[in-house]
Amino acid sequence: MQPTLYLYMAKAYKHLNAHDSAIKYINTAIEYYPSNPDYLIERADIYKRSNNFNKAKADFEKALELGADSESFYYNRGIFYAEIGDREKAVSDLTKSIAKASDQNNALYARASVYLELKRYDEALTDLNTLLGNDPKHWKAYYLKAVIEQAKSNYVQAVLDYSKFLKYNPEDAGAYYNRGSCYLEIKDFDNAIDDFSRVISFDPTKKNAYYYRGLSYEYYGDTTSAINDYSIALKLDNSDISALNNRAYLYLNKNQFNSAIADFTRLIKQIPKDKDYNLARGNAYFNSGNFKKAVADYTEFLKLNPDNAEVIYNRGKAFRHSGNYEKGKTELLSN
């Protein structure tokens, strides 16, 4: 068998993720041409894919000693550096690859991805815009660009880019979730609800989708649907403080005091230092006619907020309603 055939067999097994077989064939090819840097680059890539980073690094260094200076060498070593977390070296090699390449798209996308990890967003966008100028159908670039625009709080542009990505990948739940988050940020609650509903249709166990759809319903004014979604999120994860918090206050605002008391009680157990929950539960107890428990919660709140005149006044009313007229009179007169 010719050495090039061993090389092609190695590449074939590599793409099948049969790394042991790929190494076997590329080693045979290297035995024929031990001074061929391209063969070493290929083996380095196989080692990289099999997470054998030390051997990959050694092959890249040997290839460089043998005069490797091609677009392929810098691209593959740049990807290697990116995967082991050496991002500055990755940028350096990918920049060299771009300078040498006739088709720069893969290296531009890779460098943009590294720039994103480095939070060098403007440089990443420059690469992606160049890439999309070369290939307007490069759907991965639209997704990465959307992620960067979202990170920069450019939510309208992020929506546009996620939408372009979704034309090519209409069943990508992650893109709908991210676009829904952007719609929520720009207060487009109808579209946010639609996108989070899409996510739920793909995966009914996606707890965060229920939470954020619930938040969208809450801002939209549909508190019943919001409570329902928060409740499903809590069934999926009963430690979700945000869902429990939001549901508790919605129950309170809807005068569903028993439900509010139950939720605030859970919150107090989980976050005992947050006395605002004692205040909220105290208000729920007061409005449901349980004035002694309202006094207890107001008192707990006032330990950390002793000068809050409104709560002192409300505790005074609760004292009076519970039959303790003297304490009630004292606090009401103090205000």
C-alpha positions in Angstrom: 0.0 0.0 0.0 1.3 3.5 -0.9 2.1 5.9 2.0 -0.6 8.3 0.8 -3.2 5.5 1.1 -2.2 5.0 4.7 -2.8 8.7 5.2 -6.2 8.5 3.6 -7.2 5.5 5.7 -6.1 7.4 8.8 -8.2 10.4 7.8 -11.2 8.1 7.2 -10.9 6.5 10.6 -10.4 9.8 12.2 -13.8 11.1 10.9 -15.4 7.9 12.2 -13.9 8.7 15.6 -12.0 5.4 15.4 -8.9 7.0 16.8 -6.9 3.9 17.6 -7.2 2.7 14.0 -6.4 6.2 12.7 -3.2 6.3 14.7 -2.2 2.9 13.5 -2.5 4.0 9.8 -0.9 7.4 10.3 2.0 5.8 12.2 2.6 3.6 9.2 2.6 6.6 6.8 5.1 8.4 9.1 7.4 5.4 9.0 7.6 5.9 5.2 8.0 9.7 5.4 9.3 10.6 8.9 10.3 14.1 7.8 7.0 15.0 6.3 5.5 17.7 8.6 2.0 17.2 7.0 1.8 13.7 8.3 2.8 14.8 11.8 0.2 17.5 11.7 -2.4 14.9 10.8 -1.3 12.7 13.7 -1.4 15.7 16.0 -5.0 16.3 15.0 -5.9 12.7 15.7 -4.2 12.9 19.1 -6.1 16.1 19.8 -9.4 14.6 19.0 -8.7 11.7 21.3 -7.7 14.1 24.1 -4.1 13.0 24.1 -2.9 16.6 24.3 0.7 15.9 25.3 1.4 13.8 22.2 -0.5 16.3 20.0 1.7 19.1 21.3 4.8 17.1 20.7 3.8 16.4 17.1 3.0 20.0 16.4 6.5 21.0 17.8 8.2 18.4 15.7 6.3 19.5 12.6 7.5 23.1 13.2 11.1 21.9 13.5 10.7 20.2 10.1 9.6 23.5 8.6 5.8 23.4 8.9 4.6 26.8 7.8 1.3 26.1 6.1 -2.2 27.4 6.6 -3.2 23.9 7.7 -0.5 23.7 10.3 -1.4 27.0 12.0 -5.1 26.3 11.8 -4.8 22.9 13.4 -2.4 24.1 16.1 -4.6 27.1 16.7 -7.6 24.8 17.3 -5.4 22.7 19.6 -4.4 25.7 21.6 -8.1 26.8 21.9 -9.1 23.4 23.2 -6.5 23.3 25.9 -7.4 26.9 26.9 -4.3 28.8 25.7 -6.4 31.3 23.9 -3.8 33.9 23.1 -1.7 31.4 21.3 -4.8 30.2 19.5 -5.5 33.7 18.3 -1.9 34.0 17.1 -1.9 30.8 15.1 -5.3 31.3 13.7 -4.3 34.8 12.5 -1.3 33.3 10.7 -3.6 30.7 9.2 -6.0 33.4 7.9 -3.1 35.3 6.4 -2.0 32.2 4.4 -5.4 30.8 3.5 -7.3 31.2 0.2 -10.4 30.1 2.0 -10.4 31.9 5.4 -13.8 30.9 6.6 -13.0 28.1 9.0 -10.1 30.0 10.6 -12.3 33.2 10.8 -15.0 31.2 12.6 -12.5 29.6 14.9 -10.8 32.9 15.8 -14.2 34.5 16.4 -15.0 31.7 18.8 -11.8 32.3 20.7 -12.4 36.1 20.8 -15.8 35.3 22.3 -14.2 33.3 25.1 -11.8 36.2 25.7 -14.7 38.6 25.7 -13.1 40.5 22.8 -16.5 41.0 21.3 -15.8 43.7 18.7 -13.0 41.6 17.2 -15.2 38.6 17.1 -17.9 40.5 15.3 -15.4 41.8 12.8 -14.4 38.2 11.9 -18.0 37.0 11.7 -19.0 39.9 9.5 -16.1 39.1 7.2 -17.1 35.5 7.2 -20.7 36.2 6.4 -19.6 38.6 3.6 -17.8 35.6 2.1 -20.6 33.1 2.8 -24.0 34.6 3.7 -25.4 31.0 4.3 -22.9 30.2 7.0 -25.5 29.5 9.7 -23.1 28.7 12.5 -21.7 32.3 12.1 -25.2 33.7 12.6 -25.6 31.8 15.9 -22.2 32.9 17.2 -22.9 36.4 16.2 -26.2 36.3 18.0 -24.6 35.1 21.1 -22.1 37.9 21.0 -24.8 40.6 20.3 -26.7 39.2 23.3 -23.6 39.4 25.5 -23.2 43.0 24.4 -26.9 43.7 25.3 -27.7 44.4 21.6 -30.9 42.4 21.9 -32.6 43.6 18.8 -29.7 42.6 16.6 -29.4 39.3 18.5 -33.0 38.5 17.7 -32.3 39.2 14.0 -29.3 36.9 14.0 -31.0 34.1 15.9 -33.9 34.3 13.4 -31.5 33.9 10.5 -29.9 30.9 12.2 -33.3 29.4 12.8 -34.2 29.5 9.1 -31.5 26.9 8.6 -32.1 25.1 12.0 -35.8 25.4 12.8 -35.7 22.8 15.5 -32.8 24.1 17.6 -34.2 24.5 21.1 -31.2 26.5 22.3 -31.7 29.2 19.7 -35.4 29.6 20.6 -34.5 29.8 24.3 -31.8 32.5 23.7 -34.1 34.4 21.3 -36.9 34.2 23.8 -34.5 35.7 26.4 -33.8 38.6 24.0 -37.5 39.2 23.4 -38.0 39.3 27.1 -35.2 41.9 27.5 -36.8 44.2 24.9 -40.3 43.6 26.4 -41.7 41.8 23.4 -43.6 39.4 25.7 -45.8 37.8 23.0 -42.8 36.6 21.0 -40.9 35.6 24.2 -43.9 33.4 25.2 -44.0 31.9 21.8 -40.2 31.0 21.9 -40.3 29.6 25.4 -43.3 27.6 24.4 -41.3 26.2 21.4 -38.5 25.2 23.8 -41.1 23.4 26.1 -42.5 21.6 23.1 -39.1 20.2 22.4 -38.3 19.4 26.0 -41.1 19.5 28.6 -38.5 19.1 31.4 -36.8 22.4 30.6 -37.3 24.1 33.9 -35.8 27.5 33.0 -38.1 27.7 30.0 -41.2 27.5 32.3 -39.6 30.0 34.6 -38.9 32.6 31.9 -42.2 32.0 30.2 -43.8 32.5 33.6 -41.9 35.8 33.9 -43.0 36.8 30.4 -46.7 36.1 31.4 -46.2 38.1 34.6 -44.9 41.1 32.8 -47.6 40.7 30.1 -50.2 40.8 32.9 -51.4 37.2 32.7 -50.8 36.3 36.3 -52.7 33.1 36.3 -50.5 31.6 33.5 -47.5 33.0 35.3 -48.4 31.2 38.5 -49.0 28.0 36.5 -45.6 28.1 34.9 -43.8 29.0 38.1 -45.6 26.0 39.7 -44.4 23.6 36.9 -40.8 25.0 37.3 -41.1 24.2 41.1 -42.3 20.7 40.4 -39.2 20.2 38.2 -36.9 21.8 40.8 -38.4 22.5 44.2 -35.3 24.5 45.2 -35.9 27.1 42.6 -35.9 30.3 44.7 -36.7 32.7 41.9 -39.9 30.8 40.9 -41.0 30.4 44.5 -40.3 34.1 45.2 -42.3 35.3 42.1 -45.2 33.0 42.8 -45.4 34.0 46.4 -45.7 37.7 45.5 -48.2 37.0 42.8 -50.3 35.1 45.3 -50.1 38.0 47.7 -51.1 40.5 45.0 -54.0 38.3 44.0 -55.2 38.1 47.6 -54.6 34.4 47.7 -53.2 34.8 51.2 -53.0 31.1 52.3 -51.0 30.2 49.2 -48.8 33.3 49.7 -48.2 32.4 53.4 -47.2 28.8 52.4 -44.7 30.1 49.8 -43.2 32.8 52.1 -42.9 30.2 54.8 -40.8 28.1 52.5 -38.7 31.1 51.5 -38.1 32.0 55.1 -36.9 28.5 55.8 -34.5 28.7 52.9 -33.3 32.3 53.3 -33.9 33.1 57.0 -31.7 36.3 56.8 -34.0 37.9 54.3 -36.5 39.7 56.6 -38.5 41.1 53.6 -40.1 37.7 53.4 -41.3 38.1 57.1 -42.7 41.5 56.1 -44.6 40.0 53.1 -45.8 37.0 55.1 -46.9 39.5 57.9 -48.9 41.4 55.3 -50.5 38.1 54.2 -51.3 37.2 57.8 -52.8 40.6 58.5 -55.0 40.6 55.4 -56.2 37.1 56.2 -57.1 38.1 59.8 -54.3 36.3 61.6 -53.1 39.4 63.5 -51.0 37.6 66.2 -48.9 36.0 63.5 -48.8 39.3 61.6 -47.4 40.9 64.8 -44.7 38.2 65.1 -43.6 38.7 61.5 -43.6 42.5 61.7 -41.5 42.2 64.8 -39.0 39.9 63.1 -38.7 42.4 60.2 -38.3 45.4 62.6 -35.3 43.7 64.3 -33.2 44.7 61.3 -35.3 47.7 60.3 -36.2 49.4 63.6 -37.0 52.8 62.1 -39.5 51.6 59.4 -42.5 53.8 60.3 -44.9 52.1 58.0 -44.3 48.7 59.5 -44.4 50.0 63.0 -47.8 51.5 62.2 -49.0 48.3 60.7 -47.8 46.3 63.7 -49.7 48.8 65.9 -52.9 48.0 63.9 -52.2 44.3 64.2 -51.8 44.7 68.0 -55.1 46.5 68.2 -56.9 43.9 66.1 -55.5 41.1 68.2 -56.8 42.7 71.3 -53.6 44.3 72.6 -54.9 47.8 72.7 -52.2 49.4 74.8 -49.3 48.3 72.5 -51.4 49.2 69.5 -52.2 52.6 70.8 -48.5 53.2 71.7 -47.3 52.3 68.2 -50.1 54.1 66.4 -49.5 57.3 68.3 -45.7 57.1 67.7 -46.5 57.5 64.0 
